[in-house]
Amino acid sequence: MHKDAQGNALSGATGETAGLFDQAVSAFNIYRGDPVGLADQAIALAPGFAMAHILKAHLFGLATEPEATKEARAILGTVKSLRLTEREASHAAALDLLIDGEWSAAATALDRHNIDHPHDIVALQAGHLMDFYRANARSLRDRIARVLPKWSDAIPGHSIVVGMHAFGLEETGDYARAEEAGRRALDLQPLDSWAHHAVAHVMEMQGRAEDGIGWMIAREPHWSGDDNFFRVHNWWHRALCHLDLGQADQVLALYDGPIRQDRSMVALDMVDASALLWRLTLTGHDVGDRWQELAAAWDSHADGRSYPFNDWHAVMAYLGAGRTGDAERILAGFREGGGAAEVDAWGRRNALPLVEGFAAFWQGDYETAADRLHGARQIANSFGGSHAQRDIIDWTLTEATLRGGLTGMAEALASERLALKPHSPVNRSFLRRARAESRPGQKAA
């Protein structure tokens, strides 16, 4: 039986298709190129090649888009018709859970899988992404830490594993080790977008905006190519640095340029676009008709049921575009979602008060917004994205308290933010405004 680059057996593969599979996995590892196309080439030559189908199912299942989930389910049906090894059957079991909306159960299944198969880099990366989408910082770190001693530079893909560990370290607040690991991974594989983005996250969380801009500019040739799936997200990171420095013109130029010029229909890219426009609006900048284009793009993805983190960002665009009916449609989906799957619970328990808070904020009901968002901050430990992405919750909450005259709460929240990022101009402005509001006759600088 043929094996992949890490030594795992590949049922149904030929020498040629095993090579195509390794190329597809490498493309997945660095988020560059066309892993689906390479897997399709392998399947065309060897229809019974189970891991080629399984890789495709993971790619579609992790896309957090309704149509992609349907495609993943169809691919998994093909997988189940094949003769599978124990390792391949373990992948299929995890995919079954993922497609049914049981993200934590799927992630746990792959964790156990990697204890038995520590060199299965597809399972490691898929599980790591599941941890990201369910916001489990500890698992982002420890899933990789559990297998890292089994890896060395002699095994292809070692740098990728180090890069994943870097992001887990960052999300658990171990910033010095995270930056060291991310830089080490990039020394080994300069094209590793995930490792690059782990270092960018460190700089964002530490409030090192100038360093972040320098980091992005110096490495831009490695992450900004047209074939790089992560390029929009990395541009978003650079935009956040400019925004923290009060450089709104540069932020808008990046939005109109590499972030949104191609009108991407990829959910991850639209999440970044919504979050950036919302932040710009919070800081008092008019974004014009940009909301309308983005809201229209969300129509094919936002259903209030598939992945609430995406739906929340769709609501930002709907509110910005004046499409309150569509925002209500998403809220109705959360309220009516009676399914037993974990993803349904995310909608009811976490996304509903979160979206209600954002809608109240947009409508000028700042006390309700503050009440909903203060109660919804546990989203940080429940579902969706990174600490940097979820910071928009606390940013909106703090702005709501300021606009609503809740000066005590506003000062407390500003102090909380400054404890984490003491040099942030945005956070300093929050504290100045809160103190000015609490002292009649004073005006914020």
C-alpha positions as CSV (number, residue, x, y, z in Angstrom):
1,M,0.0,0.0,0.0
2,H,1.3,3.5,-0.9
3,K,2.0,6.0,1.9
4,D,1.8,9.8,2.2
5,A,4.8,12.0,2.9
6,Q,4.4,11.4,6.7
7,G,4.3,7.7,6.4
8,N,0.5,7.0,6.7
9,A,-1.0,4.3,4.5
10,L,-3.2,5.4,1.6
11,S,-5.8,2.8,0.5
12,G,-6.8,3.0,-3.1
13,A,-3.8,5.2,-4.1
14,T,-1.3,4.7,-6.9
15,G,2.2,6.1,-6.9
16,E,1.1,9.0,-9.1
17,T,-2.0,9.8,-7.1
18,A,-0.2,9.6,-3.7
19,G,2.1,12.3,-5.1
20,L,-0.9,14.4,-6.1
21,F,-2.3,13.9,-2.6
22,D,0.9,15.1,-1.0
23,Q,0.8,18.2,-3.1
24,A,-2.8,18.8,-2.1
25,V,-2.0,18.4,1.6
26,S,0.9,20.8,1.2
27,A,-1.3,23.4,-0.4
28,F,-3.8,23.0,2.4
29,N,-1.0,23.3,5.0
30,I,0.1,26.7,3.7
31,Y,-3.3,27.9,2.4
32,R,-1.9,28.4,-1.0
33,G,-2.8,26.9,-4.4
34,D,-5.7,24.6,-5.2
35,P,-5.9,21.6,-2.8
36,V,-9.4,20.7,-4.1
37,G,-8.2,20.7,-7.7
38,L,-5.2,18.5,-6.8
39,A,-7.4,16.1,-4.9
40,D,-9.9,15.9,-7.8
41,Q,-7.0,15.0,-10.1
42,A,-6.1,12.2,-7.8
43,I,-9.7,11.0,-7.6
44,A,-10.1,11.0,-11.4
45,L,-7.1,8.7,-11.7
46,A,-8.0,6.5,-8.7
47,P,-11.7,6.8,-7.8
48,G,-11.2,4.5,-4.8
49,F,-8.5,6.7,-3.2
50,A,-10.2,7.2,0.2
51,M,-7.9,9.9,1.7
52,A,-8.3,12.1,-1.4
53,H,-12.1,12.1,-0.9
54,I,-11.6,12.6,2.9
55,L,-9.3,15.6,2.3
56,K,-12.0,17.2,0.1
57,A,-14.7,16.5,2.7
58,H,-12.6,18.2,5.3
59,L,-12.0,21.2,3.1
60,F,-15.7,21.7,2.3
61,G,-16.9,20.8,5.8
62,L,-14.6,23.4,7.4
63,A,-15.7,26.2,5.0
64,T,-18.7,27.2,7.3
65,E,-20.9,27.8,4.3
66,P,-24.3,26.1,3.7
67,E,-23.6,24.9,0.2
68,A,-20.1,23.7,1.1
69,T,-21.6,21.7,3.9
70,K,-24.0,20.0,1.5
71,E,-21.0,19.2,-0.7
72,A,-19.1,17.7,2.2
73,R,-22.1,15.5,3.0
74,A,-22.2,14.2,-0.5
75,I,-18.4,13.5,-0.5
76,L,-18.7,11.7,2.8
77,G,-21.4,9.5,1.2
78,T,-18.8,8.4,-1.4
79,V,-16.2,7.8,1.3
80,K,-18.6,5.4,3.2
81,S,-19.0,3.4,0.0
82,L,-15.2,2.6,-0.1
83,R,-13.2,0.0,1.8
84,L,-11.5,2.0,4.6
85,T,-8.6,1.4,6.9
86,E,-9.1,2.0,10.6
87,R,-7.4,5.5,10.2
88,E,-9.7,6.4,7.3
89,A,-12.8,5.2,9.1
90,S,-11.8,7.4,12.0
91,H,-11.7,10.4,9.7
92,A,-15.1,9.5,8.4
93,A,-16.6,9.3,11.9
94,A,-15.2,12.8,12.8
95,L,-16.6,14.2,9.5
96,D,-20.0,12.8,10.2
97,L,-20.1,14.7,13.5
98,L,-18.8,17.9,11.9
99,I,-21.3,17.9,9.1
100,D,-24.1,17.4,11.6
101,G,-23.0,20.5,13.4
102,E,-21.3,18.8,16.4
103,W,-18.1,20.7,16.2
104,S,-16.7,19.9,19.7
105,A,-17.5,16.2,19.3
106,A,-15.8,16.2,15.9
107,A,-12.8,18.0,17.3
108,T,-12.5,15.5,20.2
109,A,-12.8,12.6,17.8
110,L,-9.8,13.9,15.8
111,D,-7.9,14.6,19.0
112,R,-8.2,10.9,20.0
113,H,-7.4,10.0,16.4
114,N,-4.1,11.9,16.5
115,I,-3.1,10.1,19.7
116,D,-3.1,6.9,17.6
117,H,-1.9,8.6,14.4
118,P,0.3,11.6,15.5
119,H,1.8,12.1,12.0
120,D,-1.6,12.4,10.3
121,I,-1.2,16.1,9.4
122,V,-4.6,16.3,7.7
123,A,-6.3,15.3,11.0
124,L,-4.1,17.7,13.0
125,Q,-4.9,20.6,10.8
126,A,-8.6,19.9,10.5
127,G,-8.9,19.4,14.2
128,H,-6.9,22.7,14.8
129,L,-9.4,24.5,12.6
130,M,-12.3,23.0,14.4
131,D,-10.8,24.3,17.6
132,F,-10.5,27.7,16.0
133,Y,-14.1,27.7,14.8
134,R,-15.4,26.7,18.3
135,A,-13.0,29.2,20.0
136,N,-11.3,26.6,22.2
137,A,-8.0,28.3,23.0
138,R,-6.7,25.5,25.2
139,S,-7.3,22.8,22.5
140,L,-5.7,25.0,19.9
141,R,-2.5,24.8,21.9
142,D,-2.7,21.4,23.5
143,R,-3.9,19.3,20.5
144,I,-0.6,20.2,18.9
145,A,1.5,20.0,22.1
146,R,0.4,16.4,22.6
147,V,1.9,15.2,19.3
148,L,4.8,17.7,18.8
149,P,7.4,15.4,20.5
150,K,6.6,12.8,17.9
151,W,7.7,15.2,15.1
152,S,11.1,16.4,13.9
153,D,12.6,18.2,11.0
154,A,13.1,14.8,9.4
155,I,9.3,14.5,8.9
156,P,7.8,16.6,6.1
157,G,5.4,19.1,7.5
158,H,7.1,19.6,10.8
159,S,7.2,23.4,10.3
160,I,3.5,23.4,9.8
161,V,2.9,21.7,13.1
162,V,5.2,24.3,14.8
163,G,3.2,27.1,13.2
164,M,-0.1,25.6,14.4
165,H,1.4,25.4,17.9
166,A,2.4,29.1,17.6
167,F,-1.2,30.1,17.1
168,G,-2.4,28.0,20.0
169,L,0.2,29.6,22.2
170,E,-0.9,33.1,21.1
171,E,-4.6,32.3,21.8
172,T,-3.7,31.2,25.4
173,G,-1.7,34.4,26.0
174,D,1.8,32.9,25.9
175,Y,2.9,35.7,23.5
176,A,6.7,35.4,23.8
177,R,6.7,31.7,23.0
178,A,4.1,32.1,20.3
179,E,6.2,34.7,18.5
180,E,9.3,32.6,18.8
181,A,7.5,29.5,17.5
182,G,5.9,31.4,14.6
183,R,9.2,32.9,13.5
184,R,10.9,29.5,13.7
185,A,8.1,27.9,11.6
186,L,8.6,30.6,9.0
187,D,12.4,30.1,8.9
188,L,11.6,26.5,7.9
189,Q,8.7,27.3,5.5
190,P,8.4,31.0,4.6
191,L,5.1,30.5,2.8
192,D,3.3,29.3,5.9
193,S,0.4,31.8,6.1
194,W,-0.9,30.4,9.4
195,A,2.4,30.9,11.2
196,H,2.8,34.4,9.7
197,H,-0.7,35.2,11.0
198,A,0.1,33.8,14.4
199,V,2.9,36.3,14.8
200,A,0.5,39.1,13.5
201,H,-1.9,38.1,16.2
202,V,0.8,38.4,18.9
203,M,1.4,42.0,17.8
204,E,-2.3,42.8,17.7
205,M,-2.9,41.4,21.2
206,Q,0.1,43.3,22.6
207,G,-0.9,46.6,20.9
208,R,2.3,46.7,18.8
209,A,0.6,48.4,15.8
210,E,3.8,49.8,14.3
211,D,5.5,46.4,14.6
212,G,2.5,44.8,13.0
213,I,2.6,47.1,10.0
214,G,6.3,46.5,9.6
215,W,5.8,42.7,9.9
216,M,3.1,42.7,7.2
217,I,5.1,44.9,4.8
218,A,8.4,43.0,5.2
219,R,6.7,39.6,4.5
220,E,4.1,40.8,2.0
221,P,5.6,38.8,-0.9
222,H,5.1,35.6,1.0
223,W,1.4,36.0,1.8
224,S,-0.2,38.4,-0.7
225,G,-0.2,36.3,-3.9
226,D,-3.4,35.7,-5.8
227,D,-3.2,32.0,-5.0
228,N,-3.1,32.6,-1.3
229,F,-6.3,31.8,0.5
230,F,-5.3,33.8,3.6
231,R,-4.3,37.0,1.8
232,V,-7.5,38.9,2.7
233,H,-7.3,38.0,6.3
234,N,-3.7,39.1,6.4
235,W,-4.6,42.4,4.8
236,W,-7.3,42.7,7.5
237,H,-4.6,42.3,10.2
238,R,-2.6,45.1,8.6
239,A,-5.8,47.3,8.5
240,L,-6.4,46.7,12.2
241,C,-2.9,48.1,12.9
242,H,-3.6,51.2,10.9
243,L,-7.0,51.6,12.6
244,D,-5.5,51.4,16.1
245,L,-3.2,54.2,15.1
246,G,-6.1,56.3,13.9
247,Q,-5.1,56.0,10.2
248,A,-8.6,55.6,8.8
249,D,-7.6,56.7,5.3
250,Q,-5.2,53.8,5.0
251,V,-7.9,51.4,6.4
252,L,-10.4,52.5,3.7
253,A,-7.7,52.2,1.0
254,L,-7.0,48.6,2.1
255,Y,-10.7,47.8,2.2
256,D,-11.3,49.2,-1.3
257,G,-8.1,47.5,-2.5
258,P,-7.0,44.1,-1.5
259,I,-9.6,43.3,1.1
260,R,-12.8,43.9,-1.1
261,Q,-11.8,44.8,-4.6
262,D,-12.4,41.2,-5.9
263,R,-15.8,41.0,-4.2
264,S,-14.9,37.7,-2.6
265,M,-17.8,35.3,-1.8
266,V,-15.7,33.3,0.7
267,A,-17.2,33.5,4.2
268,L,-13.9,34.2,5.9
269,D,-13.2,37.2,3.7
270,M,-16.7,38.6,4.2
271,V,-16.4,38.2,8.0
272,D,-13.2,40.4,7.8
273,A,-15.0,42.9,5.6
274,S,-18.0,43.2,8.0
275,A,-15.8,43.5,11.0
276,L,-13.6,46.2,9.5
277,L,-16.6,48.4,8.3
278,W,-18.2,48.0,11.7
279,R,-15.0,49.1,13.5
280,L,-14.7,52.1,11.1
281,T,-18.2,53.1,11.8
282,L,-17.6,52.8,15.6
283,T,-14.8,55.3,15.2
284,G,-17.1,57.8,13.5
285,H,-16.1,57.3,9.9
286,D,-18.7,57.2,7.1
287,V,-18.2,54.1,5.0
288,G,-20.7,55.2,2.3
289,D,-22.4,52.6,0.3
290,R,-19.9,49.9,1.0
291,W,-22.4,48.2,3.3
292,Q,-24.8,47.6,0.5
293,E,-22.4,45.6,-1.7
294,L,-21.3,43.5,1.3
295,A,-24.8,42.8,2.5
296,A,-25.8,41.5,-1.0
297,A,-22.8,39.2,-0.9
298,W,-23.9,37.8,2.4
299,D,-27.3,36.7,1.1
300,S,-26.0,33.4,-0.3
301,H,-24.5,32.4,3.1
302,A,-26.4,33.8,6.0
303,D,-29.3,31.6,7.1
304,G,-29.3,31.8,10.8
305,R,-28.5,28.1,11.2
306,S,-25.3,27.0,9.5
307,Y,-22.6,28.8,11.5
308,P,-23.8,31.6,13.8
309,F,-20.4,33.5,13.9
310,N,-20.8,34.1,10.1
311,D,-24.5,35.1,10.6
312,W,-23.5,37.7,13.2
313,H,-21.2,39.3,10.7
314,A,-23.9,39.2,8.1
315,V,-26.1,41.1,10.4
316,M,-23.5,43.8,10.8
317,A,-23.7,44.3,7.0
318,Y,-27.5,44.1,6.9
319,L,-27.8,46.8,9.7
320,G,-25.3,49.0,7.9
321,A,-27.2,48.7,4.6
322,G,-30.5,49.5,6.3
323,R,-31.8,46.0,5.7
324,T,-33.4,45.5,9.1
325,G,-35.7,42.8,7.8
326,D,-32.8,40.6,6.9
327,A,-31.3,41.2,10.4
328,E,-34.6,40.1,11.9
329,R,-34.6,37.0,9.6
330,I,-31.3,35.9,11.1
331,L,-32.6,36.6,14.6
332,A,-35.7,34.5,13.9
333,G,-33.5,31.7,12.8
334,F,-31.7,31.7,16.1
335,R,-35.0,31.9,18.1
336,E,-36.6,29.1,16.1
337,G,-33.6,26.8,15.8
338,G,-34.7,23.9,17.9
339,G,-32.2,21.4,16.7
340,A,-30.1,19.4,19.2
341,A,-26.8,19.9,17.5
342,E,-24.1,22.1,19.1
343,V,-24.3,24.6,16.3
344,D,-28.0,25.2,17.1
345,A,-27.2,25.8,20.7
346,W,-24.6,28.4,19.6
347,G,-27.3,30.3,17.8
348,R,-29.8,30.2,20.7
349,R,-27.4,30.7,23.6
350,N,-24.7,32.9,22.3
351,A,-25.5,34.5,18.9
352,L,-29.0,35.6,19.8
353,P,-28.1,38.0,22.6
354,L,-25.0,39.1,20.7
355,V,-26.9,40.0,17.6
356,E,-29.7,41.6,19.6
357,G,-27.0,43.8,21.2
358,F,-25.5,44.8,17.9
359,A,-28.9,45.6,16.5
360,A,-29.8,47.7,19.5
361,F,-26.6,49.6,19.2
362,W,-27.2,50.4,15.6
363,Q,-30.7,51.6,16.4
364,G,-29.4,53.9,19.1
365,D,-30.8,51.9,22.1
366,Y,-27.4,51.9,23.9
367,E,-28.7,50.7,27.3
368,T,-30.2,47.6,25.8
369,A,-27.0,47.1,23.7
370,A,-24.8,47.3,26.8
371,D,-27.1,44.9,28.7
372,R,-27.1,42.3,25.9
373,L,-23.4,42.6,25.0
374,H,-22.2,42.5,28.6
375,G,-24.1,39.3,29.1
376,A,-22.9,37.9,25.8
377,R,-19.2,38.2,26.4
378,Q,-18.9,34.6,27.2
379,I,-18.9,34.1,23.4
380,A,-15.1,34.2,23.9
381,N,-15.2,30.7,25.3
382,S,-18.0,29.3,23.1
383,F,-17.7,29.7,19.4
384,G,-16.1,31.6,16.6
385,G,-12.7,32.8,15.6
386,S,-9.9,34.4,17.5
387,H,-9.5,36.9,20.4
388,A,-8.7,39.6,17.8
389,Q,-11.9,38.9,15.9
390,R,-14.0,38.8,19.0
391,D,-12.6,42.1,20.3
392,I,-15.3,43.8,18.3
393,I,-17.8,42.7,21.0
394,D,-16.0,44.6,23.8
395,W,-15.3,47.5,21.5
396,T,-19.0,47.9,20.7
397,L,-20.0,47.3,24.3
398,T,-17.6,50.1,25.5
399,E,-18.9,52.5,22.8
400,A,-22.5,51.7,23.8
401,T,-21.8,52.6,27.4
402,L,-20.2,55.9,26.4
403,R,-23.0,56.8,24.0
404,G,-25.6,55.7,26.5
405,G,-24.2,57.7,29.4
406,L,-23.3,54.7,31.5
407,T,-20.1,56.4,32.6
408,G,-19.1,54.1,35.5
409,M,-19.3,51.1,33.3
410,A,-17.6,52.9,30.4
411,E,-14.6,53.8,32.6
412,A,-14.4,50.3,34.0
413,L,-14.4,48.8,30.5
414,A,-11.8,51.3,29.3
415,S,-9.6,50.4,32.2
416,E,-10.0,46.7,31.4
417,R,-9.0,47.3,27.8
418,L,-6.0,49.4,28.8
419,A,-4.8,46.7,31.1
420,L,-4.4,44.5,28.1
421,K,-3.2,47.1,25.6
422,P,-2.0,50.1,27.5
423,H,-0.5,52.0,24.5
424,S,-3.6,51.7,22.2
425,P,-4.9,55.1,21.1
426,V,-8.4,53.7,20.8
427,N,-8.4,52.4,24.4
428,R,-6.9,55.7,25.7
429,S,-9.6,57.6,23.9
430,F,-12.3,55.4,25.6
431,L,-10.9,56.3,29.0
432,R,-10.6,60.0,28.2
433,R,-14.2,60.1,27.0
434,A,-15.5,58.2,30.0
435,R,-13.7,60.4,32.5
436,A,-14.9,63.6,30.7
437,E,-18.5,62.4,30.8
438,S,-18.2,61.7,34.5
439,R,-17.1,65.2,35.2
440,P,-19.7,67.8,34.0
441,G,-18.2,70.6,32.0
442,Q,-15.2,68.6,30.7
443,K,-14.9,67.5,27.1
444,A,-13.0,64.6,25.8
445,A,-9.7,65.4,24.0
